[in-house]
Amino acid sequence: MSVLRIENLSKAFDGVGVFSALGFAVGAGQLAFVLGPGGCGKSTLLRIVAGALGADEGEVFVDGVAVGAVPAHRRRVAMVGQHDGLWPHLDVRGNIAFALEQERRASRDGVRRAVHALLGGHGLDALGERKPSELAGGERQRVAFLRALAREPRVLLLDEPFALLSAGERRRHWQWVRRFCKKHSAVAVGVTQHVGDALACADRVGVLAAGRFLQTGTPLEVYRRPCSRFVGEFLSAANVLRGKVVHTGAGEFIAETALGEVRGALADGAAGLSAGVALDVLVRPESLHLDVFAPDENAFAGEVTGVEYEGASGSVFFKTAVGGVTLRVMEGNPRTNTGGGAGGAPLFAWVAPEDVTGVVPC
């Protein structure tokens, strides 16, 4: 059974709709992420689940119980936002202890032991006597996170709580949240602008835009088979070719594009298209390969027009001879600026059909 479920949730401010009829479920032990452009309603959704804001329509369920009319402090839902909200007059131990005292009404010794275990388990014991004003930004966010965990919530809502941490620390914290959920059969819903963190750490993701969830699923499902051009470009900066269907069958397609015929796999909901129907063809940068040898299909001759070195990877900009289309190719562990084939041999960019997705234009 889902620990968290939202059904037909709608919200508007001053008559302007934020989202409508949202539905989403997160099972026990799962970490889910809500992704989307700024202003799409991600934080508003979390605030409604937390009880800080009311929905216009729909309901929120925790462990199968409707909580729309339940006060926030009784929902067993904890939220950590972009601002830590620590009490400035209390030290770190006092901030965490306050949450325990409010929630559990435990003995003073029990609270002291619980605070010590939380701080020690996260390497923050040395900060126990510091006031919030004496902490760095990242340290304050870690303390706010521990204060939320102290309440032993069933649902943990995380609105960019690790934004001030370095990339490596941010990833480690998200992975810790995932382990926490699995250990305690709780759920967490995170919001982040770092798509890579979500894809690496999530059990489920939902892409929110234009007032609705465009797609939900596992990171692999959503990334490899985006349902729309928007989702493909948002998650992976996909190359997009406009084309027309030549043939479809068995979940695959052949489309005529500016590069010639391209073969790939159809996204869900795009099956049964007739010849001549418009189709957006999505090709992820990392699925393209540069080589002087090319397979018989999905291979395009051309030349490199630019390179952006990014350390572990590099972006190569490849202009095709046919159609003059510039494709972005992502290369791992780049060693040289690829400029062409050896001895003036032609260079090709090619992609396997299973790494190409066809979606119906919105």
VMD Tcl script that draws the C-alpha trace (Angstrom):
set ca {
  {0.00 0.00 0.00}
  {1.15 3.52 -0.70}
  {2.26 5.49 2.35}
  {1.56 8.78 0.54}
  {-1.14 9.23 -2.07}
  {-2.58 12.38 -3.58}
  {-5.78 12.29 -5.61}
  {-7.24 14.94 -7.92}
  {-5.35 17.73 -6.16}
  {-5.99 21.24 -7.49}
  {-4.79 24.67 -6.39}
  {-5.16 28.23 -7.67}
  {-4.08 31.63 -6.35}
  {-6.29 34.64 -7.12}
  {-8.03 32.68 -9.84}
  {-4.80 31.61 -11.54}
  {-4.42 27.85 -11.59}
  {-1.17 26.32 -10.32}
  {-2.08 22.70 -10.99}
  {-5.20 20.66 -11.52}
  {-6.28 17.08 -10.76}
  {-2.82 15.91 -9.72}
  {-2.38 12.27 -8.82}
  {0.76 10.68 -7.41}
  {1.59 7.81 -5.07}
  {4.75 6.83 -3.19}
  {5.14 3.39 -1.64}
  {6.74 2.43 1.65}
  {10.52 2.82 1.64}
  {10.63 4.99 -1.46}
  {12.27 8.32 -2.23}
  {10.44 10.27 -4.93}
  {11.35 13.51 -6.64}
  {9.08 16.14 -8.19}
  {10.92 17.83 -11.04}
  {9.88 20.75 -13.20}
  {10.65 24.33 -14.22}
  {10.53 27.19 -11.74}
  {7.02 28.27 -10.84}
  {5.31 25.00 -11.83}
  {3.99 24.36 -8.31}
  {6.52 21.95 -6.80}
  {6.84 23.79 -3.48}
  {3.11 24.49 -3.39}
  {2.44 20.75 -3.69}
  {4.76 19.97 -0.77}
  {3.15 22.67 1.38}
  {-0.29 21.19 0.77}
  {0.92 17.71 1.74}
  {2.54 19.17 4.87}
  {-0.67 20.94 5.88}
  {0.77 24.44 5.59}
  {-1.57 25.24 2.72}
  {-5.04 24.01 1.82}
  {-6.01 22.47 -1.51}
  {-8.96 23.79 -3.50}
  {-9.95 20.27 -4.51}
  {-8.70 16.74 -3.98}
  {-7.28 14.87 -1.02}
  {-4.00 13.78 0.55}
  {-3.76 10.32 2.11}
  {-1.09 9.11 4.56}
  {-1.17 5.38 5.26}
  {-4.59 5.27 3.61}
  {-6.10 7.94 5.89}
  {-7.32 11.24 4.47}
  {-5.45 14.08 6.19}
  {-6.82 17.12 4.37}
  {-8.66 18.21 7.51}
  {-5.95 17.06 9.94}
  {-3.76 19.81 11.49}
  {-0.19 19.86 10.24}
  {1.33 18.85 13.61}
  {-0.76 15.67 13.72}
  {-0.03 14.37 10.22}
  {3.32 12.64 10.95}
  {4.65 14.69 8.06}
  {7.85 16.72 8.38}
  {9.13 19.32 5.94}
  {12.55 20.83 5.45}
  {12.65 23.83 3.12}
  {15.22 26.06 1.53}
  {15.31 28.12 4.74}
  {16.33 26.19 7.83}
  {13.94 27.82 10.31}
  {16.20 27.11 13.30}
  {15.50 28.84 16.61}
  {18.25 31.49 16.88}
  {18.32 31.49 20.71}
  {18.85 27.69 20.97}
  {22.02 25.80 20.20}
  {22.04 22.79 17.87}
  {21.19 20.31 20.62}
  {18.42 22.56 21.85}
  {16.86 22.89 18.40}
  {16.70 19.12 17.91}
  {15.63 18.49 21.51}
  {12.75 20.95 21.13}
  {11.34 18.92 18.26}
  {11.65 15.70 20.29}
  {10.00 17.21 23.34}
  {7.07 18.50 21.30}
  {6.55 15.24 19.45}
  {7.33 12.50 21.93}
  {7.03 14.07 25.39}
  {9.94 11.79 26.32}
  {12.00 12.00 29.50}
  {14.86 14.47 29.63}
  {17.42 11.65 29.60}
  {15.66 9.99 26.67}
  {15.72 13.22 24.69}
  {19.40 13.76 25.49}
  {20.30 10.25 24.29}
  {18.27 10.64 21.10}
  {19.90 13.98 20.26}
  {23.35 12.53 20.89}
  {22.60 9.56 18.61}
  {21.32 11.78 15.80}
  {24.28 14.15 15.90}
  {26.84 11.39 16.29}
  {25.31 9.33 13.50}
  {25.74 12.22 11.07}
  {29.14 13.49 12.16}
  {27.76 16.69 13.69}
  {28.36 16.01 17.37}
  {31.05 18.70 17.51}
  {28.46 21.32 16.54}
  {26.09 20.54 19.41}
  {26.79 23.66 21.47}
  {26.84 26.13 18.60}
  {24.08 28.62 17.90}
  {22.65 28.83 14.35}
  {24.49 32.13 13.80}
  {27.77 30.28 14.35}
  {27.11 27.68 11.66}
  {27.88 27.71 7.95}
  {24.94 27.55 5.56}
  {25.39 23.87 4.80}
  {25.70 23.03 8.49}
  {22.45 24.83 9.26}
  {20.66 22.79 6.61}
  {22.01 19.55 8.03}
  {20.75 20.51 11.49}
  {17.32 21.38 10.10}
  {17.24 17.99 8.39}
  {18.10 16.19 11.65}
  {15.43 18.15 13.49}
  {12.86 16.87 11.00}
  {14.10 13.28 11.39}
  {13.81 13.56 15.17}
  {10.04 13.55 14.78}
  {10.17 10.10 13.11}
  {7.82 11.15 10.32}
  {6.05 8.75 7.99}
  {6.40 11.32 5.20}
  {9.45 13.54 4.82}
  {9.13 16.51 2.45}
  {12.38 18.06 1.24}
  {12.28 21.33 -0.69}
  {15.89 21.89 -1.84}
  {17.29 21.34 1.67}
  {20.80 20.54 0.43}
  {21.11 23.32 -2.13}
  {24.01 24.95 -0.25}
  {26.09 21.76 -0.12}
  {28.73 20.73 -2.62}
  {27.74 18.31 -5.38}
  {29.32 15.32 -3.65}
  {27.84 16.14 -0.24}
  {24.43 16.77 -1.79}
  {24.43 13.36 -3.46}
  {25.53 11.61 -0.24}
  {22.72 13.27 1.72}
  {20.08 12.22 -0.80}
  {21.38 8.66 -0.72}
  {21.18 8.73 3.07}
  {17.55 9.86 2.85}
  {16.83 6.91 0.59}
  {18.42 4.47 3.05}
  {16.46 6.07 5.90}
  {13.20 5.52 4.02}
  {13.96 1.87 3.33}
  {15.04 1.21 6.92}
  {11.94 2.78 8.46}
  {9.42 2.03 5.66}
  {8.82 5.78 5.45}
  {8.62 7.88 2.28}
  {10.35 11.07 1.22}
  {9.41 13.48 -1.54}
  {12.13 15.81 -2.69}
  {12.27 18.89 -4.88}
  {15.54 19.79 -6.58}
  {16.84 21.65 -9.60}
  {19.66 19.12 -9.90}
  {18.19 16.53 -12.26}
  {21.24 14.29 -11.90}
  {20.65 13.95 -8.14}
  {17.06 12.90 -8.72}
  {17.91 10.35 -11.40}
  {20.71 8.86 -9.28}
  {18.85 8.65 -5.97}
  {15.10 8.37 -6.66}
  {12.85 5.34 -6.73}
  {10.23 7.38 -8.58}
  {10.17 10.75 -10.32}
  {7.37 12.94 -11.56}
  {7.82 15.75 -14.08}
  {5.42 18.59 -13.27}
  {4.67 21.32 -15.81}
  {1.69 23.18 -17.26}
  {-0.42 22.31 -14.21}
  {-0.11 18.53 -14.40}
  {2.25 15.62 -14.12}
  {3.47 15.08 -17.66}
  {5.11 11.77 -16.75}
  {5.77 9.63 -13.69}
  {7.80 6.47 -13.30}
  {11.20 5.14 -12.38}
  {14.20 7.30 -13.33}
  {15.14 4.81 -16.05}
  {11.65 4.78 -17.56}
  {11.26 8.55 -17.62}
  {14.78 9.25 -18.84}
  {15.01 6.62 -21.59}
  {11.43 6.90 -22.80}
  {10.21 10.48 -22.28}
  {6.58 10.95 -23.20}
  {7.08 14.37 -24.78}
  {9.65 16.72 -26.24}
  {9.47 18.85 -23.10}
  {10.34 15.94 -20.79}
  {13.19 14.82 -23.05}
  {14.71 18.30 -23.25}
  {14.19 18.99 -19.55}
  {15.87 15.80 -18.32}
  {18.68 15.36 -20.83}
  {18.89 18.34 -23.21}
  {17.97 15.89 -25.96}
  {18.60 16.62 -29.63}
  {15.21 17.03 -31.30}
  {14.53 16.31 -34.96}
  {11.18 17.12 -36.50}
  {9.97 14.43 -38.83}
  {7.08 12.61 -40.42}
  {6.16 8.98 -39.95}
  {7.12 6.64 -42.77}
  {6.21 3.41 -41.00}
  {5.28 2.13 -37.52}
  {4.98 -1.37 -36.12}
  {5.79 -3.43 -33.02}
  {6.50 -0.27 -31.01}
  {9.05 1.04 -33.50}
  {9.01 3.73 -36.18}
  {10.82 5.00 -39.22}
  {10.56 8.75 -39.75}
  {11.76 11.07 -42.48}
  {13.77 13.94 -40.97}
  {16.18 16.62 -42.15}
  {18.93 14.00 -41.76}
  {17.09 11.40 -43.82}
  {15.32 8.34 -42.45}
  {15.73 7.64 -38.73}
  {14.56 4.48 -36.92}
  {13.70 4.29 -33.24}
  {11.24 3.27 -30.52}
  {7.87 4.92 -29.99}
  {7.05 6.45 -26.63}
  {4.01 5.17 -24.76}
  {0.86 6.56 -26.31}
  {2.42 7.08 -29.73}
  {1.64 3.65 -31.18}
  {-0.49 3.18 -34.29}
  {0.47 6.42 -36.02}
  {-0.34 6.69 -39.72}
  {2.21 7.50 -42.40}
  {2.71 11.24 -42.84}
  {1.86 12.14 -39.23}
  {4.26 14.58 -37.55}
  {6.70 13.08 -35.06}
  {9.39 14.55 -32.80}
  {12.49 12.36 -32.77}
  {14.53 12.61 -29.56}
  {18.19 11.60 -29.42}
  {20.07 11.94 -26.13}
  {23.58 13.43 -26.48}
  {25.29 10.52 -24.69}
  {23.70 7.95 -27.01}
  {25.41 9.42 -30.08}
  {28.80 8.06 -31.13}
  {31.48 9.65 -33.32}
  {33.40 7.28 -35.57}
  {34.96 6.93 -39.03}
  {32.98 3.70 -39.35}
  {29.21 3.72 -39.25}
  {26.36 1.18 -39.21}
  {23.86 0.93 -42.05}
  {21.17 3.03 -40.32}
  {20.97 6.12 -38.09}
  {24.43 7.24 -39.23}
  {25.06 10.81 -40.34}
  {28.17 12.18 -42.00}
  {29.45 15.60 -41.01}
  {32.09 17.56 -39.16}
  {32.87 18.83 -35.68}
  {32.27 22.55 -35.27}
  {32.99 23.01 -31.59}
  {33.94 21.28 -28.35}
  {33.17 22.11 -24.72}
  {35.47 20.31 -22.30}
  {33.71 19.58 -18.99}
  {36.17 17.34 -17.17}
  {34.62 13.88 -16.88}
  {32.73 14.48 -20.11}
  {32.74 16.79 -23.08}
  {30.14 18.21 -25.44}
  {31.02 17.92 -29.11}
  {28.95 19.91 -31.61}
  {28.61 18.01 -34.86}
  {27.14 19.56 -38.01}
  {25.64 17.07 -40.45}
  {26.42 17.19 -44.17}
  {22.77 16.47 -45.00}
  {20.36 19.02 -43.56}
  {23.04 21.09 -41.83}
  {21.73 20.09 -38.41}
  {23.99 20.63 -35.39}
  {23.86 17.69 -32.98}
  {25.22 17.76 -29.46}
  {27.28 14.64 -28.72}
  {28.32 13.81 -25.16}
  {31.66 12.01 -24.86}
  {32.87 10.40 -21.66}
  {36.51 10.73 -20.60}
  {37.45 13.05 -23.50}
  {41.15 13.03 -24.32}
  {41.34 15.18 -27.43}
  {39.28 17.71 -29.31}
  {37.79 15.49 -31.98}
  {38.26 17.17 -35.32}
  {37.65 14.50 -37.92}
  {38.68 11.07 -39.15}
  {42.29 10.02 -39.47}
  {43.91 11.02 -42.74}
  {40.93 13.14 -43.75}
  {38.48 10.23 -43.58}
  {34.81 11.24 -43.19}
  {33.39 11.35 -39.69}
  {30.00 10.00 -38.69}
  {27.65 10.49 -35.78}
  {25.51 7.43 -35.24}
  {22.97 6.17 -32.74}
  {21.40 2.76 -32.06}
  {17.65 2.60 -32.82}
  {16.82 1.55 -29.24}
  {18.31 4.86 -28.03}
  {15.98 6.97 -30.21}
  {12.50 7.92 -29.01}
  {9.58 9.12 -31.13}
  {6.95 11.32 -29.49}
  {3.84 13.04 -30.79}
  {4.39 16.84 -30.89}
  {2.42 18.72 -28.21}
}
mol new
graphics top color blue
foreach p $ca { graphics top sphere $p radius 0.5 }
foreach p [lrange $ca 0 end-1] q [lrange $ca 1 end] { graphics top cylinder $p $q radius 0.2 }
display resetview
